[in-house]
Amino acid sequence: MFVQCPNCLKRYRLNESQARLLRIRCRSCSTEFLVSPSVEPSHELAGAHGRATAVVADIQRDFRNSLVELLHRLGLNLVVTEDGLTALAEVRSRRPRLLLVNPYLPGLMGTDLIARLRAEEAAPPTIILLGAIHNRKRYRRRPQSLYGADDYLDEGGSDEAVLRKIEFHLQLAPSASAPEGSDEEATRLARSVFADLLVYDPRRMAQVKTPEDFFRLFRDEVAEGRRYIETRKQGAGDHLRDVVARYLQIAEEGEA
């Protein structure tokens, strides 16, 4: 089993005999942190009846623990695993609505896990990469590749922002039976850009009542997002308007 320093992200392997509450001092940066590793390949947390299932595939670290707590707060049924091979088996058998995955998992890397699920057409409706620390005071440039994921979460974001982004994907993601095609891929890319802007500036987003409001208020950020997704899939930027309209429709229905 593995644990990770929350400061410098250096990983340490622990023996199963050490599966208890431990205080660890990182050899690289001297940060001290508490861990409670599990000897089980995966464990479950039951959520509210009828709620979706999410698989969290990440090694033991503060970010994962806080994320699990937030997901449980949403009422999701959770399966938590610390290696890629176990995560692959859990996704295959449970068909979750959501997969949150560290790209550097032991056993089977998270990037390879995503590729295999996509190839098998067994990928959940939404896959989110779990990243590292960012500066929350500025708009983040997107990573060069999401490795087949739909979106990403960085450590350091507020609880409110994380909850807002996950709820957004749960509401707008296509069903698990939706066919995979060029329009589907383009819509996923557009959805990930909109999700970023949704949590980037909630005050401005609160002023958005129509798609035209969105494109006016987030003109510069939309331009940057369009440039990014157009390099991934030509024409994907044209799907942003549909994603915004669908989000506003869901928001209006929720207020009714």
C-alpha positions in Angstrom: 0.0 0.0 0.0 1.1 3.6 -0.6 0.8 6.9 1.1 1.7 10.4 -0.2 3.1 13.5 1.4 0.4 16.2 1.1 3.1 18.9 0.6 5.6 17.6 -1.9 3.6 14.5 -3.1 6.5 12.1 -2.5 5.0 8.6 -2.2 6.0 5.9 0.4 5.2 2.2 0.5 4.0 0.8 3.8 3.8 -2.9 4.8 0.3 -4.3 5.7 1.5 -4.7 9.3 1.7 -0.9 9.5 -2.1 -0.5 8.7 -3.0 1.7 11.6 -3.0 5.4 12.4 0.6 6.7 11.8 2.5 10.0 12.0 5.0 10.2 9.1 7.8 12.7 8.6 8.5 13.2 4.9 12.2 12.6 4.0 12.1 15.1 1.2 10.4 18.2 2.7 10.2 17.3 6.5 6.4 17.7 6.5 4.7 15.6 9.2 1.3 14.1 8.3 -1.2 11.5 9.7 -2.3 8.5 7.6 -4.6 5.6 8.3 -3.9 3.1 5.4 -6.2 0.2 4.8 -5.1 -3.3 4.1 -8.2 -3.9 2.0 -7.9 -3.5 -1.8 -11.1 -1.4 -1.6 -13.7 -0.3 0.9 -17.3 1.0 0.6 -19.2 3.9 2.1 -23.0 3.6 1.6 -24.8 6.8 0.5 -28.4 7.8 0.3 -30.9 5.4 -1.2 -31.1 5.7 -5.0 -28.0 8.0 -5.3 -25.3 7.3 -7.9 -22.1 5.3 -7.2 -18.7 6.8 -7.5 -15.3 5.1 -7.5 -12.4 7.0 -6.0 -9.0 5.6 -7.1 -6.3 7.4 -5.2 -3.5 6.6 -2.7 -3.9 7.6 0.9 -3.5 11.4 1.2 -5.3 14.4 2.7 -6.8 15.4 -0.6 -8.4 12.0 -1.2 -9.7 11.8 2.4 -11.4 15.3 2.2 -12.7 14.4 -1.3 -14.3 11.2 0.0 -15.9 13.2 2.8 -17.4 15.7 0.4 -18.7 13.0 -1.9 -20.3 11.2 1.0 -21.9 14.5 2.0 -23.6 14.5 -1.5 -25.1 11.1 -0.6 -23.1 9.2 -3.2 -22.4 5.5 -2.8 -18.6 5.3 -2.7 -16.0 2.7 -3.5 -12.5 3.7 -2.5 -9.4 1.9 -3.8 -5.7 2.6 -3.8 -4.4 0.8 -6.9 -5.3 0.8 -10.6 -6.1 -2.9 -11.0 -8.6 -3.0 -8.2 -10.2 0.2 -9.6 -10.5 -1.5 -13.0 -12.3 -4.4 -11.5 -14.6 -2.2 -9.4 -15.6 -0.1 -12.4 -16.2 -3.1 -14.5 -18.5 -4.7 -11.9 -20.3 -1.7 -10.5 -20.8 0.5 -13.6 -20.4 3.7 -11.5 -21.7 7.1 -12.6 -18.4 8.8 -11.7 -14.7 7.8 -11.5 -12.2 10.1 -9.8 -8.7 8.8 -10.5 -5.1 9.7 -9.6 -3.0 9.4 -12.9 -0.1 7.8 -11.0 -1.7 4.8 -9.3 0.3 1.8 -8.3 -0.4 -1.5 -10.1 -2.0 0.1 -13.1 -1.5 3.8 -13.7 -4.6 5.9 -13.8 -3.8 7.0 -17.3 -3.7 3.4 -18.5 -6.9 2.6 -16.5 -8.8 5.3 -18.4 -7.4 4.1 -21.7 -8.5 0.5 -21.0 -12.0 1.5 -19.9 -12.4 3.7 -23.0 -11.2 0.8 -25.2 -13.6 -1.6 -23.6 -16.5 0.9 -23.8 -16.8 0.5 -20.0 -15.9 4.0 -19.0 -18.3 5.8 -16.6 -20.3 8.8 -17.9 -17.8 11.1 -16.1 -14.1 10.6 -15.4 -12.2 13.2 -13.3 -8.5 13.3 -12.9 -7.2 14.2 -9.4 -4.2 16.6 -9.5 -2.0 18.5 -7.2 -1.8 22.0 -5.6 -2.7 25.1 -7.5 -3.0 28.8 -6.9 -6.7 29.4 -6.2 -6.5 33.2 -6.8 -6.1 32.9 -10.6 -7.8 31.1 -13.4 -5.9 27.9 -14.1 -4.5 26.9 -17.4 -5.6 23.4 -18.3 -3.1 20.6 -18.3 -1.7 19.6 -21.7 -3.7 16.4 -21.7 -6.5 14.9 -19.6 -5.5 11.4 -20.8 -9.1 10.6 -21.8 -10.7 12.1 -18.7 -13.6 14.6 -18.9 -12.3 17.0 -16.3 -9.9 17.5 -13.4 -9.8 18.6 -9.8 -6.7 20.2 -8.2 -5.8 20.0 -4.6 -6.3 23.4 -2.9 -9.7 24.2 -4.3 -12.5 25.1 -1.9 -15.0 22.5 -0.7 -17.8 24.6 -2.3 -16.0 24.7 -5.7 -15.4 20.9 -5.6 -19.0 20.2 -4.7 -20.3 22.5 -7.4 -18.2 20.9 -10.1 -19.1 17.4 -9.2 -22.8 18.2 -9.0 -22.6 19.9 -12.4 -21.2 16.7 -13.9 -23.7 14.5 -12.2 -26.5 16.6 -13.7 -25.2 17.1 -17.2 -23.3 13.9 -17.9 -24.9 11.6 -20.5 -26.3 8.3 -19.3 -24.0 5.3 -19.1 -25.8 3.9 -22.2 -25.2 6.9 -24.4 -23.3 6.0 -27.5 -19.7 7.1 -27.9 -19.2 9.3 -30.9 -17.6 12.5 -32.2 -20.5 14.7 -30.9 -20.2 12.9 -27.5 -16.5 13.7 -27.2 -17.0 17.3 -28.3 -19.7 17.7 -25.7 -17.5 16.3 -22.9 -14.8 18.8 -23.8 -17.2 21.7 -23.8 -18.7 20.5 -20.5 -15.3 20.4 -18.8 -14.5 24.0 -19.9 -17.8 25.2 -18.6 -17.3 23.4 -15.3 -14.0 25.2 -14.8 -15.7 28.6 -15.3 -18.5 27.6 -13.0 -16.2 27.2 -10.1 -13.7 29.9 -11.2 -16.0 32.9 -10.5 -19.4 32.0 -8.9 -20.3 35.6 -8.4 -20.1 36.3 -12.1 -21.8 33.0 -12.9 -24.7 34.1 -10.6 -25.4 36.9 -13.1 -25.8 34.5 -16.0 -29.4 34.1 -17.0 -29.0 33.4 -20.7 -26.3 31.9 -22.9 -25.6 35.4 -24.2 -24.9 36.6 -20.6 -22.4 33.8 -20.2 -20.4 34.6 -23.4 -20.4 38.3 -22.6 -19.3 38.0 -18.9 -16.7 35.3 -19.6 -15.5 36.5 -23.0 -11.7 36.2 -22.3 -12.0 32.9 -20.4 -14.3 31.4 -23.0 -11.8 32.3 -25.8 -9.0 30.5 -23.9 -11.2 27.5 -23.3 -12.3 27.3 -26.9 -8.7 27.4 -28.1 -7.9 24.5 -25.8 -10.7 22.2 -26.7 -10.5 23.0 -30.5 -6.9 21.6 -30.4 -8.4 18.4 -28.9 -11.4 18.1 -31.1 -12.3 20.4 -34.0 -15.7 22.0 -33.6 -15.9 21.2 -29.9 -16.1 24.9 -29.1 -19.4 25.1 -30.9 -20.9 22.8 -28.2 -20.4 25.3 -25.4 -23.6 27.1 -26.1 -25.6 23.9 -25.8 -23.9 23.0 -22.5 -24.7 26.5 -21.1 -28.3 26.3 -22.2 -28.7 22.9 -20.7 -27.1 24.0 -17.4 -29.5 27.1 -17.2 -32.5 24.8 -18.0 -31.6 22.5 -15.1 -31.0 25.4 -12.8 -34.4 26.9 -13.7 -36.1 23.6 -13.1 -34.5 23.3 -9.7 -35.8 26.6 -8.7 -39.3 25.9 -9.9 
